[in-house]
Amino acid sequence: MTLGNDFAGTIVAVGERVTAFAVGDRVYGVKPVSRDGSHASHVVANAACARKAPAHSSAQDLAALPYGFITMWLAARAAGLTRENAAGKKVLVHGASGGLGTLALQTLSAWGARVTAIAKASDFSACRKAGAVEVVDRTQNPFAGLRGEFDATLNFATWDDEAALLSCLREGALGHATTLHPLLQNFDEAGWVGGAIRTLNQKREMRKRLPKGARNYAWVLFRPEAEALSEMARLAELGRLSLPIGTRTPLREAAEAFAHVRRRPAGRTLLIP
């Protein structure tokens, strides 16, 4: 099995029906979850899952964006937020200093939303730079003063805070989405039938906590999404998206890169052919 979803590089060959790209184009994009991943010197990718790299951007740095951006975009849409309706909406992002959270702050602020970030104090400056209008210390009972205030909430931090986040929605809110949920764990522990029953029960219990009139509640899993890729490319072209790169490791030293990631350092880890 070859791991990896994100990729960036230069096209060396195209399929006979591909017209949007040519040999020599700098591109970046994402591969679906499979056994044929992107941690390799050469990658075969579906043209629909790639976008041209902006001339002003490092292709390597762009490789940090697609998987995280698409996952974040799917969560925002599942909560009811879109580029068209986000302007003026109050949005609470939990886990705002991580990769998904940072991309959410950058994207939602670009869409015109008023975003409150929950993060540790050392990350306040980075959250404000990414677009947060308010930052709340996650170590100081962050939800106590936020109840009933928001049009949408996003959980990129921990399942343990799911119910508390739902209490922060106002009546008639758009809704909530989380990428931190026990879906896969449920199937691992209880099998297909038992896992499905457990998941339905957990989601039903959480939906009961939505305030009156709130529309959406969702658990989000990654999947390639062309609309998300196009929005990512638009924002990247405008210079609105970036993630800090912590280390760049040659592909031949991939084991060292994985060991580095397990230590949970700041910044993204890139494998460089």
N, C-alpha and C positions, 0 to 999 in steps of 0.2 A: 504494500500500500504506500502510495506517495501522498504525503500530507499537503495541505495548503489550498487556499481559495483565492487570495489576492495575487495579482501579477502586474508587472509593468516591464516594458522593453521595446524592442524594435522588430517589426514584422520582417521575416525572412522568406515567407511563402504565404500565398492565399489560395483558397479554394476557387474553383472555376466559376462559381455563382456569386462570389463576393465582389461587390462593386464599391462599397463604402470605404475600403482600405486598399492600400497598395504596399508593395515591398518597400521598406525604408521608413514607413510611418512609425512614429513614436506613439505607443498606445498604453493604456492601462485598463484593468477590468477585473472580472471575478469569474471563477469557475464554480459550478454547482458542487455540493457535497458529493464526493465519489471516491473511488480508489485511485483515480488518476489526477492527483493534485498539482499544485503550482510550485512546490519546492523542488525545482529542477532547472537545468540550464536552458531547456527548450520546452515550450508549453503549446499544446494544441487547444485552441479556445474557439467557442462559438462567436461569430462576428457580432451577434446581438448582445453579447455580454462584454463588449469592449468599447472604449471611447478613445478618441484621439487626445493625446496629452497637449495641454496648452504650451505654446512656445516658450513662455516665461517660467515654466515650472520644471523641477527636477523629476524625471520619470521615477527615480528610486523613491522619492518622498511620496509621490502619488500612489505607490504600491501599498501604502499604509491605509488608504481611504476606503476602497470599494466595499469590502465585507462589512466593516463597521458602519459606513454610511447607509448601506441598504438596510441593515438590521434596524438602525435608528429610524430611518424613514418609514419602514413598515410599522414600527411601534407608534410613531407620530400619527400615521394614517389610521391605524387601528383605534387610537384614542379619539379620532375625529378631526385631527389637525391636517390641513393641507396648505399649500402655498397660497391658494385662493382665499381661504377663510381665516388665516392665522393672525392677520393684522389686528392689533389691539387686544388680543386674547391674553389672559393671564395664565401662564403655564408654570408648573412646578416640576423641576427635574431633580430627582434623587440619584446620587452617584454622578454628580455633574463634573467631577474632575477626571473621570476615566475617559477612555476613548469614545464610547457611545455618548456619554454625557457632554464631552467637549464638542463633538459634532452636532449634538442637539442644540447646544447654546449657539453655536455659529449659524446653524441653519434656521432655527426659529427666530433669532434676532434679525437675520436677513429677510425673513418673511414678515417682519413687523410685529411679532409677538413680544409681550413683556414677560421675561423669563426670570423666575426666582430659582436659584441654585442651592442645593444642599450639598455641602462639602466640608472637609476639615479646614481649619483656619489657615494652614499653610498654603492652601490652594485658592484662597479668596481672590488674590490678584489675577491668577490665571483665568478664573471663572469670569471675572469682570471683563477681562481682555477678550474673552471668547463671546461675550454678549449679554451676560447676566446683568439685570438692573438691580438685583438684590441678591445677597448671599447669606445663607443661614448656616451656623455651625452645627454640624451633624452630631457633635458630642454634647450639646447643650439642650436636650429635649426639643429637637427642631420643630416638631409638629404642633406643639402646644399653642403657639400663636398664629397658626396658619389654617385653622379649621374653617371650612366653608368658604374659602376665598377664591378658588381657582376654577378656570374653565376646563382645564385638562391637567392630568398628572402623569408622569412617566417614571417608571422604576427601573433604574439601571444599577441598583446597589445591592439589595438583599430582599429575599422573600419574607423575612421576618417583619419587615416594615410595611407589608402590603396593605393591611387593614388601616394602619395609621395614615397612609397616603390617600386612601379612599375617603377618609374623614375630611381631607383638605379640599375636596370638591364642593362647589356650590350647588344649590338646587338648579336643575336644568342644565347642568354642565355637559360638555361634549363627552368626556369620559376619561378612561384610564387604560394604560397598557403597560405590561411588564415583560422584560426579557429574562428576569430571574424568577423562574417558576419550577415546580417539581414534576413537569410533564414526563421527561425522559426517565427521571428517577422512579416515577410511579410504574412505568412499564418494566424497568429493570427489576424492581422489587416484587411486583405483583402480576407480571405477565400481561398479555394483551387485554384480556377481559377484565381482570382485576384492576389493571392500571387505568383502563378506560373508565371504569366505575368510580375509582378513587378521584380521577381528574374531574369528572363531571360533578361529583359531590363538592370538591374543593372550589371549583369555579362557581357553583350555585351558591355556596356560602358567601363567597366574596361579592357576588352580584347583589346579594341581599343588603350589603353594606353601602351600596351606591345611594347617594341622596336622591330625593324625589326628582324625577324628570331627567336624570342623567342617562345618556344614550348608549354608551359603549363600555365594554369591559373585555380585555383580550390578553391572552398569553401569546407571545410572538416568538416564532422560530425563523431563522434565516432561510431565504430562498432567493434566487436571482430575480430581479424585477427591472424590466427595461425602463419604466418611467422613473424609477429611483436613480438608475444610472445616468439618465439624461439630466435630471436635476443636479446630481453630483457634478457632472461635467460643466453645467452652466455656472454653478457656484465656484467651482475650481477655476474656471476661466476668469471669473471676477476677482479671484484671489481671496475668497471668503472662507475657504476650507484649508485646514492644515492640522496635522498631529505632530507632536514632538517626537523626534527620532532619538532613541537612546543609544542604539548600537547598530553597526553595519558589519555583518559577519560573512566571510566567504562561504559559499555553498559547501565546499569541502570540509568546513568546520561546523557543519549543521548541528552535530551533537552538542558542541559547546554553546551554540545559540539557544538550543532548547533548555540546557541547564541554566543559562542566563535568565530565560523567561520564568523558569520555576522559582527563581529568587525574587520575582515580582518587582523588578526595578522600575523607575520612572521611564517613560518614553517607549516607543515601539521598537521592536527588533526586526531588522531587515536582513534577509539572506541575499547576498550579492553573488551572481555567477562569476 
